[in-house]
Amino acid sequence: MHKTHPPSAPEETIIRLFREHRTALTRLCYACLHDASLADDAVQETYLKACRHLHRRRPDASEKAWLTAIAVNTCRDMRRSAWFRLHDRHITPDMLPEPAANASQEDREVTLAVMNLPGRLRETVLMHYFQGLTTQEIARTLGISHQAVSDRLRRARERLRPILERSMHDE
Amino acid sequence: MNEKCEAEQIRQAMDRTLSGLPEDPELERRILAANAGISKRSAPRMKLLLIPALALCLLAGAFAAERSGLYDMLLASPQSGVLPEAAQLVDTPVTQHAVQSKHAALQVTQILRSGSDVLLLIEAAPRMDGILLAPDRLLGNTAGSSACRALMGFDAEAQDALLTHAENAGKQLVALDVHLHTPARSGNSATLEYRILDGKLLENGGVHLLLCIRDEAFAAGAEVPLQLRFGTTPVTRSEPAPDYALQSLYAYDSMHRSPAWLTLSLPAPAAEADEISANLPPLIGDAAAMPVNVSEAGVLINGVSLIRTPLYTRFEVEYTYLFSQEEMAGREVFFLLSDAEGNWHTGGLRGGSVSRGSWPTFTRTGYASALPALPEDIWLTVMAFDSAEPLAHVRIPVVAAESGPST
């Protein structure tokens, strides 16, 4: 028995998905991978996968959650490559891109703190706080329990809180 | 500060800080092109364009290979890592395929098949004076450079020798790997072996190996002069066809910025694969290792099985995490297996290898060159994805299996 080709995704859908989510996904991937070029690749791969599997998207999953899940998994795969592991990926302020908007020193510190969280915590924080996914959506995406998501967020908050509070006071 | 406030603070801080991230203006167009090509066979126009390109690549690759003495090496050991018995199994060697980028010429010199298993031998040669190629025996999908002195597959002495050689020659050292099983060759070349051991790929109609060499990083003066990206794409089709060349690569052939492509096509009629599999001789040996508690790495090794065939050696490591998934966050492990001398590192047990099971017990499968005899023991190195240092390194005695090997 021969398989059939996956259908092409409607072009207008892809264009819409791209224009609505591309920027956020690029920032998400950059925060995961600490490298603009790799982030570009990850976004590209995310949309390729989305094109191939659009017809299989669960109707109850929001587009943002679905694309975020693909992007996070793509970044995770890239992080697992030996090439990635070879390099020290700890990011420092001078490695951040020059911001186009008016970013304060506190903004940069918060961003760095998120980016330098341990992998699992960082993923969860980015999905929840940056992409706005619910804990249920994150649990489904990561294949872990709702409680585990909550635990991760709690631990991440504990780590980030001093920086967030300092940042708040400075403002 | 409540959670909502924190969320908003994080989102705004990241948005502002990362607002200057460059975005490729061509990405949308490429994705749309890729999407349009997903359900189509490659257009004849594409093939016509690629044929002269491939011919040029072949000519250039042949020239580069001749200049660097690759043909001599080719003749010397075309089937390294394969036992003589495998000669009965292998498929007819394919026509040479070659591809080149600005920096390197790669040539697939032989493709060996045994049922669903494929072994590719690839020769790589630099195309720029400033590059010295060397294989990296440990890392996968990667390349190194003079700025990156961690050639993990070599001991310190060998690393120093390579680096000194590169420096004396005024070259950058570029480590190429792909599941290497052959030692570094002298001179300016390297032999790569890439194994595809997934029956599903052939069942789906063929194997396409994608080599992408990105020149961009080098051109931008980054530390990474060369990056190889290997990938396999299972092919789906709606009707039988004798050849599936130059299609089903999705948009990869237009997605990367400065690509050099090599598309290999292995027609795989089911009957032929079945026939080859049916004619496989019995496995040479089968062995298992006893459970080992590697608590310092947070895992219990339930067992290591080793199955030797003329074409390759297969290892399976079953392991159980000793802590909860939360406690082990970021500490996912993978393994390297070797003999006492550090030979036959098993690439397939590294990151991205085949892994099955569910928390806390998993099995990873890896492959190495064919072993002529059963080793007395094996060394298991436990690595974690978030650490460059091994978590543990233990010797495991090998015990021959009482019953015959299973297929």
Chai-1 contact restraints between the chains, C-beta under 6 A:
chainA,res_idxA,chainB,res_idxB,connection_type,confidence,min_distance_angstrom,max_distance_angstrom,comment,restraint_id
A,H2,B,S238,contact,1.0,0.0,6.0,A-B,restraint_1
A,K3,B,T236,contact,1.0,0.0,6.0,A-B,restraint_2
A,T4,B,S238,contact,1.0,0.0,6.0,A-B,restraint_3
A,H5,B,S39,contact,1.0,0.0,6.0,A-B,restraint_4
A,P7,B,S39,contact,1.0,0.0,6.0,A-B,restraint_5
A,S8,B,N35,contact,1.0,0.0,6.0,A-B,restraint_6
A,S8,B,I38,contact,1.0,0.0,6.0,A-B,restraint_7
A,S8,B,S39,contact,1.0,0.0,6.0,A-B,restraint_8
A,A9,B,N35,contact,1.0,0.0,6.0,A-B,restraint_9
A,I14,B,N35,contact,1.0,0.0,6.0,A-B,restraint_10
A,F18,B,E28,contact,1.0,0.0,6.0,A-B,restraint_11
A,T26,B,L21,contact,1.0,0.0,6.0,A-B,restraint_12
A,R27,B,L18,contact,1.0,0.0,6.0,A-B,restraint_13
A,Y30,B,L21,contact,1.0,0.0,6.0,A-B,restraint_14
A,A36,B,L21,contact,1.0,0.0,6.0,A-B,restraint_15
A,D40,B,D24,contact,1.0,0.0,6.0,A-B,restraint_16
A,Q44,B,M255,contact,1.0,0.0,6.0,A-B,restraint_17
A,Y47,B,I31,contact,1.0,0.0,6.0,A-B,restraint_18
A,L48,B,A34,contact,1.0,0.0,6.0,A-B,restraint_19
A,C51,B,N35,contact,1.0,0.0,6.0,A-B,restraint_20
A,R80,B,G351,contact,1.0,0.0,6.0,A-B,restraint_21
A,R80,B,G352,contact,1.0,0.0,6.0,A-B,restraint_22
A,R80,B,F385,contact,1.0,0.0,6.0,A-B,restraint_23
A,S81,B,N141,contact,1.0,0.0,6.0,A-B,restraint_24
A,A82,B,L139,contact,1.0,0.0,6.0,A-B,restraint_25
A,A82,B,G140,contact,1.0,0.0,6.0,A-B,restraint_26
A,A82,B,T142,contact,1.0,0.0,6.0,A-B,restraint_27
A,A82,B,R350,contact,1.0,0.0,6.0,A-B,restraint_28
A,A82,B,G351,contact,1.0,0.0,6.0,A-B,restraint_29
A,W83,B,N141,contact,1.0,0.0,6.0,A-B,restraint_30
A,W83,B,T142,contact,1.0,0.0,6.0,A-B,restraint_31
A,P97,B,G20,contact,1.0,0.0,6.0,A-B,restraint_32
A,P97,B,L21,contact,1.0,0.0,6.0,A-B,restraint_33
A,E98,B,G20,contact,1.0,0.0,6.0,A-B,restraint_34
A,P99,B,T17,contact,1.0,0.0,6.0,A-B,restraint_35
A,P99,B,S19,contact,1.0,0.0,6.0,A-B,restraint_36
A,P99,B,G20,contact,1.0,0.0,6.0,A-B,restraint_37
A,A100,B,S19,contact,1.0,0.0,6.0,A-B,restraint_38
A,A100,B,G20,contact,1.0,0.0,6.0,A-B,restraint_39
A,A101,B,R16,contact,1.0,0.0,6.0,A-B,restraint_40
A,A101,B,S19,contact,1.0,0.0,6.0,A-B,restraint_41
A,A103,B,R16,contact,1.0,0.0,6.0,A-B,restraint_42
A,A103,B,T17,contact,1.0,0.0,6.0,A-B,restraint_43
A,D107,B,A13,contact,1.0,0.0,6.0,A-B,restraint_44
A,D107,B,R16,contact,1.0,0.0,6.0,A-B,restraint_45
A,D107,B,T17,contact,1.0,0.0,6.0,A-B,restraint_46
A,R108,B,T17,contact,1.0,0.0,6.0,A-B,restraint_47
A,V110,B,A13,contact,1.0,0.0,6.0,A-B,restraint_48
A,T111,B,A13,contact,1.0,0.0,6.0,A-B,restraint_49
A,T111,B,M14,contact,1.0,0.0,6.0,A-B,restraint_50
A,T111,B,T17,contact,1.0,0.0,6.0,A-B,restraint_51
A,P118,B,G330,contact,1.0,0.0,6.0,A-B,restraint_52
A,G119,B,G330,contact,1.0,0.0,6.0,A-B,restraint_53
A,R120,B,A329,contact,1.0,0.0,6.0,A-B,restraint_54
A,R120,B,G330,contact,1.0,0.0,6.0,A-B,restraint_55
A,Y129,B,A7,contact,1.0,0.0,6.0,A-B,restraint_56
A,Y129,B,I10,contact,1.0,0.0,6.0,A-B,restraint_57
A,F130,B,R11,contact,1.0,0.0,6.0,A-B,restraint_58
A,F130,B,M14,contact,1.0,0.0,6.0,A-B,restraint_59
A,L164,B,E6,contact,1.0,0.0,6.0,A-B,restraint_60
A,L164,B,Q9,contact,1.0,0.0,6.0,A-B,restraint_61
